Amino acid sequence: STGDTTRTIVVDSPGPYSCTVLDSAGCTTTTPSIRLTVHANPNPTIVASRDVVMCLDDTVRLSTAVKYASYAWSTGETAPAITVTSSGVFSVVVIDENGCAGQSDTIRVTVLNTRNKAEFIMDAGSNEILVEAHDVGALRCRDVAVRNRSATEDLVISDAHFVGNVYFSLPRGQFPLVIAPLGIGALRVCASAQEVGTFRDTIALQDTCSIITLPFVTEGTSIKLTGSSRCDVEVHTTIFRAGSAWRLRAPYPVPATRSVTVIVEPPTAHQGGARASLRDIHGVAVAMVEVETLVSQQHVTLGIDDVAAGMYNLVLEDDYGLITAFPVIVAP
């Protein structure tokens, strides 16, 4: 059907093919057609689990964006993914479910001749750092020991933050925290549980090569009060919750220039709105925004283009009064 008159043909295009033959008696016959399907060769893409420029002791996992039937990495490994610990150039040849082969572009991994400097000294026998249990609404703080593993350079922790940033906090006045080579310093962490129960959060800290995470746990305990009424009847009260269980994220950015935002999530049964205002040291509101209906998490942003540089408080209120206040720095 291609017009060729040879006994065999080579084809590379999809479509139906048939052949008409003439025998020695001068009779002709045509074969049933066969349909050829041509599949494209796979084009694998290597995906790295992290930045491919890393430090000593770090690892990166290389895999393909799509699954294939088989793999042949340039390292000789045949698993769908490989773990790399040293510098090099890596590629993979794959075979898909149709038996077609394809090779990826190369990816270069660079291991720097340095290490992350920070080493946190964990509580014995635990993979979490415990902040002492405390009454709901109270504040407990503790110091976490940090060792500088470098023998030649200072460890400078210029900032760190909690991922959740609700029950735990890091006093900002301790930054930057500078620890001499091979020295040990202390990172102060505070917790204030507003309800009875166990609460967890994780610190994220940018070290020399990568982000270090550090898990924390604390517990809020009920407050038992005993007293007497005006009729000299003994009264027992147990407090299980302090405040109305608002979930708040600290304002950002700080220092602020054009605007400042706070993330607000009201209690489940909350009805009504909320009001955010930026107030100076005299309590005078210099910027304000009101949310008429607040039923779920919301970003509340105040414009501060016309606000003079200085220290302010970002005050959150609902229909019943003050919720909380955050210190905010407005930069020139």
BELQUI-V751439 format. One record per backbone hydrogen bond with DSSP energy under -1.0 kcal/mol. NH is the residue of the N-H (numbers start at 1). CO is the residue of the C=O. E is the energy in kcal/mol with one decimal. If there is no record, write none. Layout:
# BELQUI-V751439
nh:NH co:CO e:E
nh:NH co:CO e:E
This chain:
# BELQUI-V751439
nh:15 co:36 e:-1.9
nh:17 co:34 e:-2.9
nh:21 co:29 e:-2.7
nh:23 co:27 e:-2.9
nh:26 co:23 e:-1.7
nh:29 co:21 e:-1.8
nh:31 co:19 e:-2.8
nh:34 co:17 e:-2.8
nh:36 co:15 e:-2.8
nh:47 co:63 e:-3.6
nh:49 co:61 e:-1.7
nh:54 co:110 e:-2.7
nh:56 co:114 e:-2.9
nh:58 co:55 e:-1.7
nh:60 co:84 e:-1.9
nh:62 co:82 e:-3.0
nh:63 co:47 e:-2.0
nh:65 co:45 e:-2.0
nh:69 co:95 e:-1.4
nh:70 co:95 e:-1.6
nh:72 co:93 e:-1.9
nh:73 co:77 e:-3.0
nh:74 co:91 e:-2.5
nh:76 co:73 e:-2.1
nh:82 co:62 e:-2.4
nh:84 co:60 e:-3.1
nh:88 co:109 e:-2.2
nh:90 co:107 e:-2.8
nh:93 co:72 e:-2.3
nh:94 co:102 e:-2.9
nh:95 co:70 e:-1.7
nh:96 co:100 e:-2.5
nh:99 co:96 e:-2.0
nh:102 co:94 e:-2.1
nh:104 co:92 e:-2.5
nh:107 co:90 e:-2.3
nh:109 co:88 e:-3.0
nh:110 co:52 e:-2.8
nh:112 co:54 e:-3.7
nh:114 co:112 e:-1.8
nh:119 co:147 e:-1.8
nh:121 co:145 e:-2.3
nh:126 co:123 e:-1.7
nh:129 co:215 e:-2.3
nh:131 co:217 e:-2.7
nh:134 co:219 e:-2.3
nh:136 co:221 e:-2.0
nh:137 co:193 e:-3.2
nh:138 co:135 e:-2.3
nh:140 co:191 e:-2.6
nh:142 co:189 e:-2.5
nh:144 co:187 e:-2.5
nh:146 co:185 e:-2.6
nh:147 co:119 e:-3.2
nh:148 co:183 e:-2.9
nh:149 co:117 e:-2.8
nh:155 co:179 e:-3.0
nh:157 co:177 e:-3.0
nh:161 co:204 e:-1.6
nh:163 co:202 e:-2.5
nh:169 co:190 e:-2.5
nh:174 co:171 e:-1.3
nh:175 co:172 e:-1.6
nh:177 co:157 e:-2.7
nh:179 co:155 e:-2.8
nh:182 co:150 e:-1.5
nh:183 co:180 e:-2.6
nh:185 co:146 e:-3.0
nh:187 co:144 e:-2.6
nh:189 co:142 e:-2.8
nh:190 co:169 e:-2.7
nh:191 co:140 e:-3.0
nh:192 co:167 e:-2.8
nh:196 co:240 e:-1.6
nh:197 co:220 e:-2.0
nh:199 co:218 e:-2.7
nh:201 co:216 e:-1.6
nh:203 co:214 e:-2.9
nh:204 co:161 e:-2.8
nh:205 co:212 e:-2.7
nh:207 co:210 e:-2.7
nh:212 co:205 e:-3.7
nh:214 co:203 e:-1.9
nh:216 co:201 e:-3.1
nh:217 co:129 e:-2.1
nh:218 co:199 e:-2.3
nh:220 co:197 e:-3.0
nh:221 co:134 e:-3.0
nh:223 co:239 e:-1.9
nh:225 co:237 e:-3.4
nh:227 co:235 e:-2.3
nh:229 co:233 e:-2.3
nh:232 co:229 e:-2.0
nh:235 co:227 e:-3.2
nh:237 co:225 e:-2.6
nh:239 co:223 e:-2.5
nh:242 co:194 e:-3.0
nh:247 co:265 e:-3.0
nh:249 co:263 e:-2.0
nh:252 co:261 e:-2.2
nh:256 co:329 e:-2.9
nh:260 co:302 e:-1.9
nh:261 co:252 e:-3.1
nh:262 co:300 e:-2.3
nh:264 co:298 e:-2.9
nh:265 co:247 e:-2.5
nh:270 co:267 e:-1.7
nh:274 co:291 e:-2.1
nh:275 co:317 e:-2.9
nh:276 co:289 e:-2.8
nh:277 co:315 e:-2.3
nh:278 co:287 e:-2.9
nh:279 co:313 e:-2.9
nh:280 co:284 e:-2.3
nh:283 co:280 e:-2.3
nh:286 co:278 e:-3.5
nh:287 co:278 e:-1.1
nh:289 co:276 e:-2.7
nh:291 co:274 e:-3.0
nh:294 co:272 e:-2.6
nh:298 co:264 e:-2.6
nh:300 co:262 e:-2.9
nh:302 co:260 e:-2.7
nh:304 co:258 e:-2.8
nh:307 co:304 e:-1.6
nh:310 co:330 e:-2.0
nh:312 co:328 e:-2.8
nh:313 co:279 e:-2.4
nh:314 co:326 e:-3.5
nh:315 co:277 e:-3.2
nh:316 co:324 e:-2.9
nh:317 co:275 e:-2.5
nh:318 co:321 e:-2.6
nh:321 co:318 e:-1.6
nh:323 co:316 e:-3.3
nh:324 co:316 e:-1.3
nh:326 co:314 e:-2.4
nh:328 co:312 e:-2.8
nh:330 co:310 e:-2.8
nh:331 co:256 e:-3.2
